[in-house]
Amino acid sequence: MGRQGNSSARGTSGSSSVRKPSAAVYRRRRLFAGGALLLVIALVVSGFALAGAFKGGSRQASSTDPASANPAASATPSASASATAPATPSPTASATATCNQNLVTVTASTDKPAYGPGENPMLTLKVTNGGKVPCEVNIGTSQMEFLVTSGSDRIFSSKDCQASSEDLVKVIAPGASETANFPWSRNRSAEGCKAVAAAPGGGGAYYIFTAKLGSRASPKAVFQLN
C-alpha cells in the first residue's frame, strides 16, 4: 500500500511538469510574425499606389480630352468663327453686252461697173456688224429691197412684185457680214406689180443701185448700161 502511494505521487508530479519551447521554435515564430507584418505593409502600400493610379488616370483623361468633358466649349469656337467670318461675295454676273444696231451697216455693189447689151447686172446687198459684240439682224426678204433709180426716175424695186415676204433673223458676229444677190433683168416695175411696157434705156446711161434693209439704206452704187 505504501509503494502504490509513492508511485502515484511521482506520476502526478511527472504529468504536471511543462516543457519550455526550444530556441529554434522561438526563431520560427519571430520569422512568421515578421513576414506577416511585411505582407500587411505591402498590401497597404499597394492599395495607396492603386488608388493614386486611378486618380491620376482620370485627371489625364479630363486634361487631354476637353471636348468630351465640355461639348459646348468645343462647339463654341466653330460657331463663333462662322458668325464673325466676313461673307465672301458671290461673283456677280457680268452685264450682258448689248448690240449697237447703229454699227450694223448696209452696202450696195454690182458685179461689174458697166454692162453691154444683153448683160444683166447682179445686184448685191451686204450687211456688216461693225460692233464688238454679236448682233441679231433680220435679213429676211421682208426687210430687203433692191432699188434702181436714174435721177428722180424710180426704175425698179424688188418689193413691187415680190412673191413672198419672210423674216430671217441671224446672229452676225463682230466684223462678220451676210450678203444677198439679186439678178436684175433690166426691166421696169411699179408698185402693186402693175405692168410697165417701157424698158430702161441703154446707150451708156448711168443708174444708181441702193440696197435697203429695214430702215437702213446703203450708199449709192453707180453702174452703166450700154
Order of alpha helices (4+ residues) and beta strands (2+ residues): alpha-alpha-alpha-alpha-beta-beta-beta-beta-beta-beta-beta-beta-beta-beta-beta
